[in-house]
Amino acid sequence: MDTMDLQELASLLGRDARELGKLANRGHLPGRKVGGEWRFSKAEIHRWLEQEMNRLSDQELRSLEPSRNEESEPLLSTLMPAECIDLNFPARTRNSALRELVKLAERSHRVWDPEAILEAIIVREENGSTAHEEGFAIPHPHRRIPNTLGESVLAFGRASSGIPFNGPHGSLTDLFFLHCCTEDRLHLRALARLALVLRQEKARTALRAALTPADVIAILDDIERELA
């Protein structure tokens, strides 16, 4: 099914259906009434969640996990090959950072159409920056793009100093995660997991001090296990 009713949306978000109904009535949720009942397009809800990700609470981010058992297992390192990690990221502008991230992802041999991926993440950034004031950004296509990927992939670049990336309040960005996914559900789950991890000051500090790609993977695994 490509649509959800109010109860299904409440289950997805881990929120009260009455509260969501009020938000929908006020126009704060993308939905429409059919026969007097709210119906929500999964594609529109996914896009809304992406845009709201910065404002979601930790509990709301956790609700995007499919189960507690899966939540307890590290996810990010399964998506990030060591060859897709660059601790001497050469980018100095937003567009050069996006190009370099796509090149990093290509090292995995999971990317079939890098040009389409680059175009999609540029459009995403123009619609709303994925940069956070804490110095990290998570560029990604809005949703999966058919025939562009063999498998989902995560790439990480760390710049030696912050660069302008349209962060809030003019903040600079030095930690860059590119996320490209073959499944919409995994797309949201990985974005939520990354947001949870990177909200931890300890994680950001450790990533800035990492000496090797293996260090980066170990840091992400450790933080994920702590959060679980």
N, C-alpha and C positions, 0 to 999 in steps of 0.2 A: 504493500500500500504506500502511496506517495503522500497521503494525508494522515493527520492525527486528530483525535477529538481532544477535549479539554483534559480528561483523565489521563490519556496517554501522554500528553504534553507534561502534565504534572508529574507523572512517573519518570519521564526523561530528565526533568529539571530538578526533581527532588523538592518540589514546592507544593503548596496547598492549591488545589484546583480553584477554590473560590478567589484566592488572591490573584491567580492568573486570569480568571474571568474578568476581574475588575481592571487589570492592566489592559486586556484586550478591548474592553468597553471604552477605555480612555484613549485607545489608539496607540498604546505603547508596545503592543505585540502585533506582528504581521499575521492577520487571520481574517476570516470572513464567516458570516453566519449563513448556514444552510438549513432551512426548515426550522429556524430559531435556535439552532445549536452551532457552537463555534467549531470551525474546522481550520486546521493549520497545515500549510504545505511544509513538508519536511525540508525541502530545498530552502524555503524562505526562513524557516526557523534556524537552520544551520547557519545561514548567512547572518541572521540576527545575533546568534550566539557568538560568532566570530567577532562581530562589532562590539558586543557587550563584554567580551572576555576579560578586558582590563577591570571591569567594574563588578564582576561576579565575585562573591565571597569564596573562601576556601571550601566551604561546605557545598556550595553550588557547583564548583569545579569538580569536586569529588563525585557529585551525583551523575556526572557524565561518564563515570566508569561503569562498565557492564555488570561487574560483580566484585565483591570483596576479595574473592580468591584471585581474580586476575589483577586486581588493583595492587595486591601485595607483591607481585612479581615485577622486577624492573622491565620497563618497556622501551625506554629511549635507546639504550645500547643495542637492542635488537634491530633498530632502524638505522643506526649510525655506524657504518664501517670505519675502521681506523684511518683508511686512506682518504676519507671525506672530512678530516679534521686538519685545519691549518692554524697553527699558533703564531704565525707571522703573516697575518692577513694583509695583503698589500693595498687594499682599497682605501681611497681618501675622499670619495664622494658617495652619495646614495646609489646612483646608477652603477658606478664601478663596483660597489659592494654587492649589488644584486647580480651583476655579471660574474663576479668571482665566485659567488656562492653556487651558481649554476655549474660553473666549471668544476668546483669541488664535488658536487653531486654526481657529475659525469664520471668521476673516477670510480664510482661503484659499478659502472656498466649496467645500472638499472634505468638510466635515463635514455629514452628513445628519441625524444624530440626536444632538445634543449632550447631551441628558439621559441617554441610554444610555451614552455615553462617560464622562460624569461619574460615574455610578453605578459603572461598571466600575473606574475608577481609584481611587475611594474604597475599594471592596472590596479591590483590590490592596494599597493602603497599609495597610489594617487587617490583612491577612494577613501583612504584613512590609514595613517601610519601605524605600523605594528610595533613601533619603538616605544619603550617604557622609560620613564624618567630615571630609573635605576641603572640605565646604561646598556640594556639589552633589547634586541629586536628579533621578531620571529616572522620573517617574510614567508608567504605561502600563497598558492592559488586559492581562490574562494572555495572551490570544490575540486574533486578529481577531474582530470581532463583525459578523456579516452584516448588511447593509443600514444600516450606520451611517456609512460613508465612501464617497466617490466615488473618492478616491485616498489613498495613504499621506501622512501629514503630520507634520512636526516643528515644535513651537513652543518658543520660548525666552523666559523672563522673568528679568530680573536685578533683585533687590531692593537698595535702597540700604544695607540692613544685614541681617544674618542673622536669620532667624525660626525659631521652634521647629517642627521637621518630623519629630520622632521619630528624629532622627539618632543614631548610636551615641555612647555616652558623653555624651549631652546636647548634642552639637554643634549649631550653628546652620547654617542653609542659606540661601544667597543666589543660587545659580544653579539654575534650574529648566528642565528639558527635558521637554516632553510628547511622547511618541511614540505614534502610532496608525497601524496598518499594515493593509493589505488582504491581505497574504500572510504566512503563518506563517514561511516561510524568510527573507523580508526582515525580518520582525519581529526575529528572533534576530540576523540579520546587523547591523542598525542598532543594536541594543542593545549588541552586542559592540564595534562601531566607536566608539560614544559612550563606552563605558567605557574603551577604550584611549586615546582622545583626552583625556578628562577626568582620567585618572590622571597626565597630564603637568602638572607644576606650571606650566610655561611657558604652557600653554593656559589654565589657570584664571586666572593673573595677567593675561594678555592680554584675556580675556573681561571681567574686572572693570574693565579700563581702556578698553574699547571705547567709542567716541563715537557710532557710528552702526550701524544694522543691516548696512550694507555691510561695516563693520569686522568684525562678528561672522562673517559668511559667509567673509570673507577669512582670518580666523584659523583657522576650522575647516578650510578647504581647505589652508592651509599646513601645519597639524599633520598632517592625514591624509597628505599627500604625504611629509612627513618620516618618518612611521611606515612608509610603504610602502617 
